[in-house]
């Protein structure tokens, strides 16, 4: 399960990291939540990559209502290629969900406290994802995405039994462009999780509310 994450880098930093044109109007998000529009890297028309802000929570093209997206913020990597909600996107609409950390909650003194998980000291990277285009009854299009998850690495299993699939840079293009070997590439990314580069720490319970979104939310708690 990944229900909250962060993108604390600027639009310019994202453009440089992924070698794409910058995103107009994007501001860093310290508490990214479902239904928000957040940066996703996709293959561009023709060749190369592009980045756009899509709505988090995939709406299958066949869905009758937009609200189904709230149940589709994650997709299990083990079944995404065959499950009706995701299999069409898996074939040719794979993406990289721009991120520099995610959150899980642990119980402490009877209350839930958020923990921030980062890779490589909080470096800017991406989760493996899928995107879809949905058209409502009025002909209005909405582009949405989901984050792929896998069994949590041993170092994180005490936080949650699932975690986002972290996409190492060397697999970015194969995940985006290689339709024929998508399943194999996904399995390779899951196995390549950088356990020696992961870190986690407690953060403010103010993060529990999606309305709260400011730099102080990612600062480690004292004690």
Backbone bond lengths (Angstrom), bond angles and torsions (degrees), N, CA, C in turn:
res aa  C-N    CA-C-N  psi(-1)  N-CA   C-N-CA  omega(-1)  CA-C   N-CA-C  phi
1 X - - - 1.470 - - 1.519 109.49 -
2 X 1.310 116.14 129.53 1.461 121.29 171.17 1.512 106.82 -131.36
3 X 1.341 116.90 104.07 1.444 120.72 -176.40 1.499 114.47 -110.74
4 X 1.325 117.02 -0.23 1.464 121.58 178.41 1.524 108.64 -160.17
5 X 1.325 118.06 139.22 1.456 120.85 177.17 1.518 110.22 -151.07
6 X 1.324 117.51 -173.94 1.464 120.73 -176.64 1.525 111.31 -133.67
7 X 1.334 114.09 148.94 1.467 123.15 171.39 1.524 105.13 -136.09
8 X 1.317 117.35 83.09 1.462 121.36 -170.54 1.516 113.22 -89.76
9 X 1.333 117.81 0.70 1.462 121.64 179.43 1.532 110.50 -91.61
10 X 1.320 115.50 158.44 1.459 121.32 -177.63 1.523 111.43 -77.67
11 X 1.335 115.54 166.92 1.461 120.89 176.59 1.524 110.72 -59.76
12 X 1.326 116.55 -38.29 1.468 119.81 179.74 1.518 111.17 -65.63
13 X 1.331 116.97 -40.25 1.466 120.73 179.08 1.529 110.87 -65.78
14 X 1.330 116.97 -38.28 1.463 121.09 177.91 1.531 109.95 -64.06
15 X 1.328 116.07 -44.96 1.460 120.20 179.93 1.524 111.53 -59.98
16 X 1.325 116.38 -42.00 1.462 120.16 -179.99 1.527 111.47 -68.33
17 X 1.317 116.85 -42.49 1.465 121.04 -176.44 1.524 112.13 -64.78
18 X 1.326 116.83 -40.68 1.459 120.52 -175.21 1.526 113.01 -101.87
19 X 1.326 116.18 3.36 1.463 121.82 178.21 1.523 111.49 56.06
20 X 1.337 113.66 54.91 1.461 121.36 179.51 1.526 108.58 -133.78
21 X 1.334 116.24 169.84 1.452 120.58 173.95 1.525 109.10 -73.45
22 X 1.318 116.19 147.58 1.460 120.36 -174.21 1.530 112.27 -66.61
23 X 1.329 115.97 161.36 1.463 122.55 -179.68 1.524 109.01 -96.93
24 X 1.284 117.39 118.40 1.459 120.70 -179.84 1.525 110.33 -67.51
25 X 1.329 116.06 127.95 1.455 120.73 172.32 1.508 116.88 83.24
26 X 1.339 119.01 -0.11 1.458 119.08 -178.90 1.523 111.25 -78.73
27 X 1.316 116.54 134.11 1.466 123.23 175.38 1.526 108.48 -117.96
28 X 1.343 118.29 146.03 1.469 121.10 179.60 1.527 111.80 -51.72
29 X 1.340 115.09 143.65 1.462 121.01 178.50 1.521 108.26 -120.47
30 X 1.314 115.39 123.81 1.461 121.22 -178.93 1.524 111.67 -97.01
31 X 1.328 115.47 -10.23 1.458 121.14 -176.56 1.526 108.57 -145.91
32 X 1.327 116.04 60.88 1.461 121.38 -177.48 1.518 110.16 -66.50
33 X 1.332 116.80 131.58 1.463 121.92 -172.86 1.524 110.75 -132.94
34 X 1.342 117.30 158.41 1.462 121.28 177.87 1.523 112.61 -53.25
35 X 1.325 115.12 147.00 1.471 127.77 -178.80 1.522 113.12 80.50
36 X 1.337 117.62 -10.59 1.462 119.65 175.39 1.529 110.24 -77.89
37 X 1.339 116.13 157.36 1.452 121.74 176.93 1.530 108.53 -95.46
38 X 1.339 115.41 119.34 1.464 121.76 -169.87 1.525 109.68 -135.20
39 X 1.353 117.58 157.42 1.471 120.52 -172.37 1.522 114.35 -70.94
40 X 1.334 114.06 132.98 1.453 123.34 -179.91 1.533 107.94 -135.14
41 X 1.330 116.49 133.63 1.463 121.33 177.96 1.524 108.95 -95.93
42 X 1.341 115.89 129.00 1.461 121.87 179.32 1.525 109.46 -129.81
43 X 1.310 116.21 170.16 1.454 117.91 173.88 1.530 108.58 -77.88
44 X 1.317 114.47 137.43 1.460 120.30 -178.04 1.524 110.27 -80.54
45 X 1.321 115.49 163.02 1.458 120.08 175.01 1.526 108.07 -63.88
46 X 1.288 116.62 126.81 1.448 120.30 -178.40 1.509 110.79 96.18
47 X 1.328 116.88 -81.25 1.469 121.21 -178.94 1.520 109.35 -158.63
48 X 1.314 115.81 165.62 1.453 120.76 177.24 1.520 113.41 82.02
49 X 1.331 114.82 -174.12 1.458 121.67 -178.24 1.521 110.97 -110.79
50 X 1.320 114.87 160.29 1.460 121.20 170.92 1.516 107.89 -143.33
51 X 1.316 116.48 159.85 1.470 120.61 178.59 1.522 109.06 -127.11
52 X 1.325 115.94 134.97 1.459 122.90 178.58 1.523 108.50 -140.32
53 X 1.317 116.22 160.79 1.457 120.64 174.48 1.522 108.96 -95.63
54 X 1.333 116.25 115.55 1.462 123.59 179.55 1.528 109.86 -111.80
55 X 1.308 115.56 160.46 1.466 121.46 179.75 1.530 109.64 -78.78
56 X 1.343 116.34 130.22 1.458 120.76 -179.82 1.524 110.71 -79.39
57 X 1.326 115.65 120.54 1.460 123.19 -178.02 1.519 108.10 125.63
58 X 1.333 116.87 92.97 1.457 120.98 -171.52 1.526 112.14 -65.97
59 X 1.336 114.89 132.31 1.458 122.07 174.50 1.522 107.13 -109.16
60 X 1.339 118.97 111.09 1.462 120.59 178.34 1.524 111.36 -56.41
61 X 1.309 117.31 148.30 1.463 120.54 -176.79 1.525 111.83 -60.13
62 X 1.352 116.72 -25.45 1.462 120.04 -177.36 1.527 113.56 -90.03
63 X 1.326 117.39 -1.65 1.471 120.64 -175.75 1.537 111.26 -65.71
64 X 1.312 116.32 147.54 1.459 121.44 178.68 1.533 111.74 -91.68
65 X 1.340 116.84 -24.64 1.464 120.20 -176.75 1.516 110.95 -132.89
66 X 1.322 115.69 146.03 1.462 121.27 -178.82 1.518 112.21 -67.62
67 X 1.322 117.97 -27.65 1.460 120.47 -173.03 1.523 113.33 -64.81
68 X 1.329 118.52 -14.73 1.462 120.13 177.42 1.526 111.01 -61.57
69 X 1.322 116.92 -23.74 1.457 121.15 -179.59 1.518 113.80 -60.24
70 X 1.336 117.78 -27.78 1.462 120.37 179.32 1.527 111.74 -65.90
71 X 1.333 117.11 -21.48 1.458 120.88 178.64 1.525 112.00 -95.68
72 X 1.330 116.87 0.21 1.463 121.54 -173.58 1.529 111.93 -120.92
73 X 1.326 117.35 33.50 1.466 118.54 -179.77 1.526 111.28 -75.60
74 X 1.334 116.68 -21.98 1.466 122.72 177.37 1.512 110.09 -128.77
75 X 1.340 115.61 153.78 1.460 122.08 173.40 1.519 107.95 -134.63
76 X 1.311 117.49 132.65 1.458 121.04 179.43 1.525 109.72 -69.23
77 X 1.316 116.79 127.75 1.464 120.86 -178.83 1.528 111.45 -62.14
78 X 1.329 116.64 -28.89 1.460 120.64 -177.35 1.528 113.01 -69.03
79 X 1.349 117.58 -26.02 1.464 120.45 -173.54 1.529 114.23 -125.60
80 X 1.317 117.99 -0.81 1.471 120.96 -174.39 1.526 112.85 -60.13
81 X 1.335 117.12 -32.92 1.468 120.18 -177.42 1.525 112.92 -71.08
82 X 1.322 117.52 -17.94 1.466 120.33 -175.69 1.526 114.41 -120.32
83 X 1.312 118.48 -19.23 1.458 120.75 -178.34 1.527 110.40 -70.15
84 X 1.349 118.66 132.32 1.467 121.26 -175.82 1.532 114.56 -52.13
85 X 1.313 117.98 -34.53 1.462 120.45 -177.36 1.526 112.86 -67.58
86 X 1.332 116.99 -24.94 1.457 120.08 -171.26 1.529 115.14 -125.00
87 X 1.322 118.80 -14.93 1.462 119.64 -168.45 1.522 113.63 -64.19
88 X 1.339 118.34 -33.95 1.451 119.45 178.05 1.521 111.56 -68.59
89 X 1.307 117.14 -41.13 1.464 120.45 176.81 1.523 110.62 -65.31
90 X 1.327 116.65 -36.55 1.462 120.38 -178.42 1.526 111.25 -62.01
91 X 1.312 117.69 -31.83 1.464 120.91 -176.29 1.525 112.46 -66.54
92 X 1.325 117.66 -39.18 1.464 118.09 -173.34 1.524 115.27 -152.29
93 X 1.336 117.96 5.35 1.460 120.26 -179.93 1.528 109.94 -124.71
94 X 1.312 114.46 55.29 1.457 120.88 175.68 1.528 108.95 -87.57
95 X 1.316 116.39 152.49 1.462 119.38 -175.81 1.524 110.82 -147.42
96 X 1.316 114.87 172.83 1.458 123.24 173.84 1.523 107.86 -114.56
97 X 1.318 116.67 120.87 1.464 121.87 -179.17 1.525 107.70 -90.68
98 X 1.306 117.29 110.20 1.460 122.54 -175.29 1.525 110.14 -63.65
99 X 1.333 116.59 129.93 1.472 120.61 -176.64 1.522 110.04 -161.16
100 X 1.321 115.62 159.10 1.467 120.32 171.60 1.525 111.59 -133.38
101 X 1.317 116.82 13.83 1.458 121.26 176.07 1.520 110.01 169.29
102 X 1.326 115.97 165.03 1.468 120.15 174.31 1.519 108.91 -143.06
103 X 1.344 116.07 170.27 1.458 121.49 -174.13 1.527 111.76 -120.96
104 X 1.321 114.30 142.81 1.457 122.17 168.34 1.524 107.74 -132.86
105 X 1.334 115.71 159.00 1.461 120.24 -176.37 1.531 110.90 -114.23
106 X 1.327 115.93 139.38 1.458 121.60 176.81 1.526 108.55 -123.86
107 X 1.329 115.74 153.60 1.454 120.14 178.59 1.525 110.31 -87.77
108 X 1.330 114.73 133.07 1.456 120.64 178.62 1.526 107.97 -145.52
109 X 1.323 117.67 121.36 1.466 122.33 -178.74 1.524 111.69 53.57
110 X 1.325 116.05 40.10 1.447 120.45 176.18 1.519 115.12 79.47
111 X 1.343 117.99 3.52 1.454 121.47 179.99 1.523 110.21 -124.83
112 X 1.325 115.62 156.82 1.460 120.42 178.33 1.529 110.48 -92.70
113 X 1.335 114.63 128.66 1.458 120.96 -179.34 1.526 109.28 -119.80
114 X 1.340 116.40 134.87 1.467 119.38 -179.79 1.522 112.16 -78.27
115 X 1.329 115.17 142.72 1.462 123.36 174.44 1.523 107.67 -118.73
116 X 1.319 116.52 133.94 1.465 120.53 177.65 1.525 109.37 -97.86
117 X 1.339 116.06 128.33 1.454 122.45 179.03 1.522 108.80 -109.01
118 X 1.332 117.17 128.61 1.459 121.59 179.93 1.523 110.15 -129.18
119 X 1.327 115.59 165.40 1.463 122.70 179.00 1.519 109.00 -124.63
120 X 1.318 115.93 136.99 1.457 119.33 176.68 1.509 113.29 56.90
121 X 1.334 117.17 38.15 1.457 119.68 178.73 1.510 114.58 74.00
122 X 1.320 116.91 22.06 1.467 120.39 178.82 1.514 113.52 91.17
123 X 1.336 116.79 22.45 1.461 119.71 179.85 1.526 110.93 -64.44
124 X 1.327 115.58 153.81 1.452 121.21 178.26 1.525 109.70 -77.65
125 X 1.317 116.51 127.00 1.461 121.25 -178.88 1.511 110.15 -151.02
126 X 1.335 116.46 -144.39 1.461 118.53 -175.49 1.517 111.97 -158.67
127 X 1.332 114.73 152.92 1.453 122.75 168.33 1.532 107.98 -96.01
128 X 1.318 116.93 153.47 1.463 120.70 172.10 1.526 108.41 -74.76
129 X 1.330 115.90 135.51 1.459 119.36 -178.64 1.513 112.63 -145.42
130 X 1.327 114.94 177.17 1.454 123.97 176.39 1.520 107.64 -130.88
131 X 1.333 117.09 147.64 1.465 119.22 177.67 1.523 109.83 -128.63
132 X 1.317 114.88 160.58 1.458 120.84 -177.59 1.524 109.61 -147.52
133 X 1.324 115.57 155.58 1.468 121.92 175.82 1.530 108.21 -115.23
134 X 1.339 116.18 125.57 1.465 121.65 -177.23 1.518 109.23 -121.47
135 X 1.332 116.18 139.71 1.464 121.80 179.86 1.513 109.66 -117.47
136 X 1.335 117.00 126.77 1.459 119.66 -178.91 1.531 110.52 -84.17
137 X 1.331 115.97 -178.34 1.467 121.10 -174.55 1.520 112.72 -66.29
138 X 1.337 116.76 -16.93 1.466 120.73 178.50 1.531 112.77 -95.93
139 X 1.348 115.76 4.00 1.456 119.48 179.50 1.513 114.57 85.58
140 X 1.338 117.30 6.66 1.468 120.41 -179.95 1.526 109.75 -84.29
141 X 1.340 116.03 130.71 1.460 121.26 -177.83 1.526 111.46 -93.82
142 X 1.336 115.87 143.25 1.457 123.00 174.04 1.524 108.00 -131.85
143 X 1.326 116.82 127.84 1.459 121.00 177.70 1.526 108.39 -101.36
144 X 1.325 115.69 128.74 1.457 121.57 -173.22 1.527 110.28 -131.98
145 X 1.328 116.04 169.19 1.463 119.57 179.73 1.519 110.98 -148.55
146 X 1.328 114.26 164.54 1.467 121.88 174.54 1.519 108.73 -133.37
147 X 1.320 116.83 156.84 1.466 123.35 178.38 1.522 108.73 -103.22
148 X 1.323 116.34 129.06 1.463 121.29 177.48 1.526 110.24 -76.67
149 X 1.322 115.76 141.82 1.462 120.79 -179.84 1.527 110.35 -125.25
150 X 1.334 114.59 161.74 1.466 122.18 178.29 1.518 108.35 -144.73
151 X 1.336 116.79 174.19 1.459 119.92 174.24 1.522 109.69 -56.73
152 X 1.310 116.40 139.07 1.459 120.42 -179.64 1.522 111.32 -64.06
153 X 1.311 115.45 144.75 1.460 120.69 174.87 1.535 109.02 -64.81
154 X 1.335 118.24 153.96 1.469 121.09 -178.42 1.526 113.34 -51.63
155 X 1.330 117.01 -35.83 1.467 119.89 -177.74 1.528 112.79 -71.17
156 X 1.339 117.87 -12.80 1.462 120.52 -176.15 1.527 113.25 -120.37
157 X 1.321 118.04 1.31 1.462 120.47 -175.12 1.523 113.20 -64.67
158 X 1.321 117.27 -23.05 1.464 118.78 178.20 1.531 111.78 -75.32
159 X 1.339 116.68 -13.90 1.460 120.58 176.68 1.532 110.95 -88.66
160 X 1.349 115.86 -44.96 1.461 121.57 -179.19 1.518 107.82 -165.82
161 X 1.328 116.53 156.37 1.468 119.17 -178.69 1.526 113.02 -84.53
162 X 1.351 116.93 -7.53 1.457 121.23 177.41 1.529 109.93 -127.01
163 X 1.335 115.83 159.04 1.458 120.70 177.71 1.527 109.08 -153.53
164 X 1.339 117.90 159.23 1.464 119.92 176.43 1.529 110.83 -64.56
165 X 1.326 116.31 151.14 1.455 121.15 174.55 1.531 107.98 -80.59
166 X 1.331 116.07 109.81 1.460 121.35 178.78 1.524 108.56 -78.30
167 X 1.331 117.01 129.49 1.457 121.94 -176.41 1.532 110.34 -100.08
168 X 1.334 118.78 104.74 1.463 120.80 176.96 1.530 110.25 -61.09
169 X 1.325 116.47 147.92 1.464 121.11 -174.90 1.523 112.93 -55.54
170 X 1.324 117.58 -36.13 1.460 119.74 -177.38 1.532 113.45 -67.36
171 X 1.343 117.39 -11.08 1.458 121.06 179.01 1.527 112.97 -107.89
172 X 1.312 118.31 1.52 1.460 119.97 -176.26 1.523 112.66 -56.48
173 X 1.314 116.80 -53.25 1.464 119.50 -175.03 1.527 112.47 -71.15
174 X 1.323 117.86 -36.38 1.461 118.74 178.11 1.524 110.10 -64.57
175 X 1.329 117.85 -37.44 1.463 120.45 178.09 1.524 110.86 -67.68
176 X 1.313 118.02 -39.46 1.456 121.03 -178.01 1.531 113.17 -74.20
177 X 1.331 116.92 -39.61 1.461 119.93 -166.86 1.529 116.02 -110.27
178 X 1.306 119.20 -22.83 1.464 120.86 -172.59 1.529 110.09 -91.37
179 X 1.327 116.73 87.29 1.462 121.15 -178.17 1.526 112.06 -66.37
180 X 1.314 116.34 -36.46 1.464 120.56 -174.07 1.522 112.39 -65.50
181 X 1.338 116.96 -33.88 1.467 120.02 -174.92 1.532 112.27 -114.47
182 X 1.325 116.62 29.69 1.463 120.26 -176.10 1.524 112.44 -60.06
183 X 1.320 118.42 -42.78 1.466 120.77 -178.87 1.525 110.64 -63.77
184 X 1.330 115.69 -45.64 1.467 119.44 -179.33 1.527 110.94 -63.89
185 X 1.338 116.81 -41.11 1.456 119.91 -179.64 1.525 111.64 -65.59
186 X 1.321 116.54 -37.11 1.464 119.83 177.46 1.522 110.24 -64.62
187 X 1.328 117.24 -45.86 1.460 120.69 179.29 1.532 110.83 -60.99
188 X 1.326 116.41 -37.54 1.463 120.07 179.14 1.515 111.12 -65.77
189 X 1.319 117.87 -40.25 1.461 120.72 178.69 1.520 111.35 -65.18
190 X 1.330 116.49 -40.44 1.467 119.61 177.69 1.523 110.19 -59.75
191 X 1.325 116.75 -44.27 1.468 121.40 -179.00 1.521 112.31 -70.32
192 X 1.342 116.38 -24.10 1.472 120.43 -175.26 1.526 112.78 -88.90
193 X 1.333 117.48 10.53 1.466 119.77 -178.20 1.531 111.25 -53.18
194 X 1.344 117.62 127.73 1.474 121.39 -175.28 1.528 113.39 -79.28
195 X 1.326 117.31 77.58 1.461 120.57 -175.52 1.523 112.72 -60.40
196 X 1.324 117.11 -30.58 1.453 119.60 -178.41 1.520 112.78 -79.15
197 X 1.350 117.34 -5.45 1.461 120.33 -177.87 1.527 112.57 -113.61
198 X 1.334 117.10 5.21 1.458 120.15 -177.30 1.522 111.10 -89.29
199 X 1.328 115.45 146.71 1.461 120.94 178.27 1.525 108.08 -142.92
200 X 1.329 117.46 155.55 1.454 120.43 177.12 1.518 109.82 -151.38
201 X 1.319 115.36 152.16 1.467 120.52 -179.05 1.526 109.44 -159.91
202 X 1.321 116.17 157.93 1.452 121.21 -179.57 1.514 112.31 -76.67
203 X 1.339 115.70 144.81 1.465 121.69 177.68 1.529 109.37 -130.80
204 X 1.315 115.80 177.01 1.454 121.81 -174.22 1.525 113.32 -63.16
205 X 1.334 116.18 143.31 1.459 121.15 176.45 1.532 111.44 -69.74
206 X 1.316 117.93 -8.81 1.460 120.31 174.64 1.527 110.70 -62.45
207 X 1.319 115.94 -20.64 1.459 120.05 178.79 1.522 111.11 -67.74
208 X 1.332 118.18 -16.38 1.459 121.27 179.92 1.531 112.01 -60.72
209 X 1.322 117.10 -24.22 1.458 121.45 -179.78 1.528 109.56 -100.59
210 X 1.338 118.30 118.32 1.463 120.90 -179.42 1.527 113.35 -57.82
211 X 1.342 117.10 -23.70 1.459 119.74 -179.50 1.529 111.71 -67.15
212 X 1.330 116.69 -23.59 1.463 120.34 179.38 1.529 109.27 -82.71
213 X 1.314 117.04 124.51 1.460 120.29 -175.73 1.530 109.23 -155.94
214 X 1.329 115.97 89.65 1.453 120.73 -179.61 1.514 109.73 -152.82
215 X 1.330 118.58 160.56 1.472 122.23 -173.55 1.523 115.05 -54.64
216 X 1.322 117.02 -33.11 1.463 120.14 -176.07 1.537 112.22 -63.53
217 X 1.313 117.93 -20.54 1.460 120.59 -176.88 1.523 112.68 -67.25
218 X 1.324 119.19 -22.19 1.463 120.25 -178.21 1.511 112.06 -97.71
219 X 1.314 118.50 3.23 1.467 120.91 179.06 1.526 109.86 -75.27
220 X 1.343 118.23 136.96 1.463 120.73 179.98 1.521 112.64 -62.14
221 X 1.313 116.42 142.15 1.457 120.23 175.42 1.528 109.37 -71.90
222 X 1.297 117.02 145.40 1.454 121.09 175.57 1.511 110.31 -80.93
223 X 1.341 115.54 143.55 1.453 120.08 177.60 1.507 113.32 86.47
